[in-house]
């Protein structure tokens, strides 16, 4: 069993399941965890295609499993899942891993490619702290007209 960033888990005991996490995906996850007051360095990241998730869950006994993307969702929830349906609502129970709550969300790479998924990714990560933590603030913006 290997993890891409082994740690001792944090007080929330969070495991993040995410396949092919590129450098930019990890940067985005760091920013989102900081936004929600979570410690990125105390999360364990595992790739669902390279690891025996059951062994990792049994060994680390997490409270929360964050499944990021379709591959991760399928591996954690035990079969083909409709990602948009699985991520709606509060954290779920996995039929494979009784105990930890499962938060399903989009893969960060998708949010980097498709900006419309970004608010959902932020809100889904907020579910780790409970429903009261899920807030979306309208961004402030300014229209700038180019001089001719």
N, C-alpha and C positions, 0 to 999 in steps of 0.2 A: 504494500500500500504506500502510495506516495501522494503528497499534496503539492500543489504548485507554490504554496507559500505557507509552510507549516508554522503553527503557533500553538499556544496553549488555550485557545478560545477565550473569549471575553466573558464578562458577567452574564451576558445574554446567551452565551454558548451558541454562536451562529456559524453555520456551515453554508458557504456559497457554492452552489453547483453551477458551473459555467464551462461550456466547451470552447476550445480555441480562444482563450482570453488574450487578445493582443495587448500591446503596451497602452494604446489609447483607451481600450476598454477598461483596463485597470485604473488608468488615470481618472476616467469618468466615475468609476465606482468609488474611488477615494474621495472625490468631490461630493458625491451624493451621501456617503456615510458621514462625512464631516458635517454636511448640512443638517443631518438628522441627529447629530451628537453621538454617533457611534464610533468606535475605535477600529479602524480598518486593520490595524496591526494585530488585533485580537480575533480576527476571523480566519477560519480555515477555508481555503479555496481548493476545490477538487474538480477534475475534469470527468464527466460522466462516461466518457469513452475509454478512459485509461485506468479507472479505479473501480474497486468493488465498493460501491457506495454503502452497502449493508454493513461491511466490516468497519468502515469509517464511522458510520452513525453509531454502531454498537460501541466502538472504542471511545469516541469523544462525547457521547450522550448529549447532543445539542438540544437546546430548547426550540430553536428555529432553524429551518432549512430554507434558504433563499434559492429557488430554482430559476435560473436566468436563461431563457430561451427554450425552444421546442425540444431539443435533445435532452436538456436537463429536466424539463417538466415531465417528459415521457419516462425518464429513468427514475425519477423520484415518485411519481404518481402511479407507476406500474402499468404503462400502456400508452396508446396513442391518445393524446389530449389535445383539445382545441385550445390553443394558448389564450385567445381572447376571452373565452368562456372561463378558463381555469383561473385567470388572474382577477376576475371580478369578485368583489366582496371581501369578507374577512379572510384571514389565513385558514387554510384547509387542513384536514387530516389526511395523511397518506395511508392507503391500505397496506403498503409495504413496511412502513416505519411508524407504528403506533407510538404516540408520545409527543414528538416534536411537531410544532405547527409548521406548515409549509406555505411559504409566500411565493407565488408564481408571478413572474414578470418577463418582460422582453429582455433579450440579450442586449447589453450596452452597445454593441456594434450596430444593432438595428437602430437604436436611438441616434447614433452618430450619423447614420445614412439617411434616416427618415425622421426629421425633426418632430413630426406629429406624435411620435411615440415617447418623446422625452418627458413631458409632464406626467404621463402614466408611469414611467419608470421611477420618477422621483416619488410619486404618491405611493406606489407599490412598496418601495423601500421603507417608507414611513410606517407601513403596517407593522414593522418590527417593534416599534414603540407603542403600538396600540392605535385604535381608530382616531383618537383625538389628535394624533400627530400628523394625520394626513390633511395637509392644507396646500392650496395652490394660490399663490399671490400673483395677480396680474402684473406682468413686467412693465416697468416704466420705459417709454421710448420717446424718441424725438425724431420728427421728420426733418431731414436736411435736404434742401434744394441746391443742386449744383449751380454755380455761377456760370453764365455763358460768356 
